[in-house]
Amino acid sequence: MARKDNQSCIRVASTAIALDPGYPNAYYLRALAHYELGHYQACVDDLNKYHTLEPLCTTCASPEDSYALRGYASFFLGRYDHARRDFLMAKRLNPSSVKAILGLWQAYFAEGRYHIARQLSQECTGITPQSQLAWLAHGLSLLALGRHSEARVASMSALEIDRGNPDGYWLLGAAAVSTGDYQDALGHFEKALSLDANHRMSLVAIPILLSCCPKEAIRDGKRALILASRACRLTEGKDAHALMAKACAHAECGDYLSAIQVARESLALVSSGSAFHEGYKEILSCLEQSRPFRFSPGPGLTRSLARPYFDRPGGR
């Protein structure tokens, strides 16, 4: 639904609740609208009320859907333990629920529990072998474990399903970065951006590569700043990963005052429970010492590049 439609849905549902506070469907429909608008706490609050009024969760959706929805809302609030509980409940209710399994995968990956994440993504590819999202999740899990050749196979499986989806090329780029093939990585990220000029993950990955690559020939601070600034505009300055990419670009251009300010804004948005919090603190520390950050190839870098993948609503 468009933003106006979601806002209208909230108004209608609120009116229904005012007339009958015990009407569970109204809370569920309002929760859906809040989720689409990014009002995750309001979504959780309405689903809590819905579950209280309708313990079997059968009036508005299949039972696993209501738990999965609350799980995703909790995930985007950084409450990974709460999210995990809801996804597990959704999976118990429907062991073949792809949204529940992928939700669990996101939560475990975000917490740095990559072996469990890989098991879940592999399970998902078995249930839905034609799901590009399942293959992308599996490729990310393999990359995070340093299993580069298997990750490339997963990337190609994703692209065979849909070559017009930029995510597959972005995953190939992340795999290339992990093995130090920076020029190939840049080509894959650029391909993703050519398919979608606002592809968020590439708008973060390319500036990071152009600002932080250990190979001088790859670096281009000015272009990095242009792309990172676009990413920040698209996310209204509220995305930690776009902000950190912009901070690194400022540093590559020699503007450490701006770099430090933006990096601090970025770090303030990253949950301390995230597996990526320490990595961003390391970047800020470099900038505060007037040193540009330079990454090293390997699983750790892949995990940093992967982070924006999880902060995109729509996993449902």
N, C-alpha and C positions, 0 to 999 in steps of 0.2 A: 504493500500500500504506500501511496505517497504520504509525505509528511502531513499534509492537510487532512487526509483521510484518517490517519492515526490519531490526530488531535480531535477530530470529530468523533471517532470511536470512543475516546476517553471521556468526552463530554456526555455522550449518550449513555455509556456504561455508568458514569457517576450519577446521572439522573436516575437510572434504574436502581442503583444502590441506595440512593436517598429515599426512594419510594419503598424499597424492600431490602433492608440490610442483610437479609438472610438468603438472597438470591445468588447462588454460587457462580452461575454462568457469567454474570456481569463482572465478577472479579477476574475470572479467567480471560475474558475478552479484553478487559482493561490492561491486564498483565501483558498480553500479546502486543498491544499498542505501545505500552511503555517500553517494552524490549526493543521494538523496531525504532523507537525514538532515542534509544540509549539511556533511558531512565531505569537503570538496572536495580537500584534499591527499591524504587516504587514497584517494579515488576516482582521482586522477591516478596515484598510486603503483601501484594495482592494474591500471589500464589500461596503464601502462608494462610491467608484467610480462606482461599478456595479449598485448600486441603483440610482445613478445620471444618468447613461446612459440608464438604463432599469427600469423606475419607476414602471412598473407593475410586474417586476421580474418573467417573464414567459419563458424566453429563455433558461435557463439552469436548472431550478429546479422549483418545486412548490413554490409559493410566500412565504409560511410560512417557508420553509426550509432555505431560504437565511437570513430571520430575526432571526430564531432560531440559525443558525450558528454564526451570529454576536453577538447574545446574549451570547452564550457560550464563545466566545473569550473575550468579555467584562467581563464576570464573572471571568475568570481566570486572568484577569488584575486587579481584585479587584474593578471594576467599577459596583457595584451592581445596582445602579440606571439606568445606561445605559442598562445593561443586562435586567432588569425588563421591560423597555420600549419595547425592541425588542421582548421579550417573549410574552408580552401582545399583540403586533401587530400580531405575529404569531398565537396566540390563536384566535384573532378576525378573521383572515383570514381562520382559520380552528379550530373551537371550540373543535374538537375531536383529535387534534394533541397531541400525547403523549409526543413528544420531547419538545413541547412548554410548556405543563403543568408541566412536570418534571423540565424544566429549571426555570420556575417561582418558583416552590417548592424549588429548590436549592438556588435561590436568597433570598427568604423570610427566609429560614432556616438560611442561613449564616448571615443575619442581625438580627437574634434573634426573628423573628416574627413567632413564632411557631404555634399559632392558625391558621393563614392563611395557613401556610405550611401544617398543618394537613388537612384542608379543600381541598387543592389541591391534596394531596396524596390520600385522600379518593375518590375524583372525578376520579383520574387516575385508581384506582382499580376497579371502576365501569365501566369505558370504556374498560379496558383491564384486566379482572380478571386473565388471565393466564400470566401476565407480572410479573416476579419475581422482577424486578427493582421497579415496582410500590408498591409491598408489602413491600420491604425493605425500601423504602421512607416512607411509612405509619408507619412502625414500629419505625423508627427513630423519626418521628414527635411525636408519642405517648410517646416514652421514654422521649423526651425533655420536655413534659408536665407532666411527672411523672405518666403516666397511664401505669404502668408496666405489669399488667395482659393482657391488650389489646395488648400491644407491643409484648408479647410472642406469642399471637395468630397470629399476623401478621408475626412474625418470622417463625412460623410453616407453615403458608400458603406459604411463600417464599420457604421453604425447600421441601414442597410437590411438588412444580413445578420442582425443580432441587436439589437433595441432593448432587450433585457433585460440587455445587457452594459454595466456602468457605464463601461468604458474608453472607449467611444465618446463619452459625454457629457463625460468628463474631457478628452478631446482637443479637443472643441469649446470647453471652458472655457479650455484652454491657448491656443487660437487667439484667443479673445476677449481674454485678458490681453495677448497680444502686440501687439494694436492699441489697447490702453488702454480697452477696453470692460469695465471691472471689474465692474459690476453684472451684466451678462450672464454674465461668467465665473463669478461667485459662484453664479448660478442653475444653471449647468451642473454645477458641482462639487457643489452641494447635491443635484441630481437623481441624480448618480452615487452619492452617499452614501445617498440614500433607497433605492436599489436594493441596496446592500450597505453595511450600517452599519460594516463593518470594511474598506471599500475603502481600501487603503493609500495609493494615490496622492492621493486626495481628502483623506485625513486629514493629508497633508503640505501639499497645495496650499492648502486653505482656511485653515489657520493662517498660512501665509506671506502670503496675500492679506490676512487680517484684521490682521496685524501690520506688514506692510511696504508696504502700498499707499500711494501718494502722496496719494490722496484721503482726507481725514480721515473723511468720512461712511461710508466702507467699513470703517474699522478698528474692531476690537473685541478688545482684548487679553485680556479675561477668557475669552471663548468660544474664542479662539485657543489659550489655555493648556489649556483643558479637552480640546480635540480633539487637540492635539499630545501631551498627556500620555497620552491613550488610544493614540495611534500608538506611543508609546514603550513602553507596557505590552505591546501586541500583539507588538512586535518585541524584547521583553525588554531594552530599552535598548542594543541592539547595532546599531541602524540609524542611520547618520550623518545621513540626511536628516530622519528624525523628530526626532532630537536637535537639529538646527539649527533646525527649525521651532519646537521648544519654547524654544530659546534666544531666538529672535526674539520669541516671545510674552512671555517674561519681561521682555525689554527694553521692549516696548510697555506692560507693566504697571508699568514703572519699577524693576524688580528687576535691576539690572545685575550684581550679584555672582553671582546664580544664572545670569544670561544668559551671562556670560563663562565660568563653569565648564562649563556644558553645551555651549557652542560649542566649547570646547577638546576636550571629549570627542568631539564630532562630527568635528572636523577630524582627530583622531588616527585615525579610522576610514576616512578618504578617501585613496585611493591618490594619491601625488604625481604619478603618470603620468596621472591622470584629467584630462579637459578641464575639470572642475568644481572642482579643487583651489584654484585662484586665487580663484575667486568666493567660496568659503567663507572663505578667508583675509581677503578684503575685508570680509565681514560681521563676523568676529571683530575686525578692526581698528576698525570703527565702535563696536562694543560696548565695547571697551577704552577708548575715548574718551568713554564714557557718551553715545553718540549712537545713536538707533535707526536701523536700516538701512531705507532707502527704495529700492525698485527703480524702474527705468524700463522702459516697454514696449519690446519688441523681441525679436529672436531670442535674445539672451543670456539673457533671463528664461525663455524657453521651454525652453532647454537645461537650466536649473537645475530647472524643474518636471518635466522629462522624466526626470531622473536616476533617481528611484525605480523607473521602469519597467524599468530594466535589472537591478536588484538582486533581482528576484523569480525564484527558481528555478522552472522549469516551462517555459522556452523550448523545451526539447526537444520 
